[in-house]
Amino acid sequence: MNNDTQAILGAALILVLALLPIGCAGSRTVGPYSAPREAMRNPLEAQRLARQAADLMESDPDRAEELFREALTHDLYHGPAHNNLGVLHLTRGELYEAANEFEWARKLMPGHPDPRLNLALTLERAGRIDEALAACDSALEVYPGHIATTQALARLQLRHRRTDDRTRSLLEEIAMRGESQPWREWARLRLVLDRE
């Protein structure tokens, strides 16, 4: 091989190397926890899949989990999919995974109390009572009067002997507008016991 041929091959090699992508960006895989490029996001498909998954949560939780993960592959920033995936983890006792999903949902759904309430329930099961109380307070800050959170906070305070000056008013609110008759009766009974 003469010097001219070597020079041409060297220049061609340099050109090829210059055109190759740096790192592994060209072989990037998309999954539920890798942020896709904006052009790759599909929020409508994520919403459709998340609704389909929500309908299956009780009857087929494994399939629901697959669909939630697929929804998050289409749109990592779909808060309801994170929240409901967290509920599945919580139901299975997978507290770390549940808390992680509720944190995602809390950040993506800043005005919605459900991820905060679900995080509180998870933290309580993990024995982190002070943090669970703080999560309930956070849920009531973003949605004052949210009855499910009011119920959870009152139950949490009474169960763990952390009552305060709000406990009685929480029970009174539950007694009047609790989500169900058993909740209303529970609150009335606690109010009577509190007087004794």
Disulfide bonds with the S-S distance in Angstrom:
none
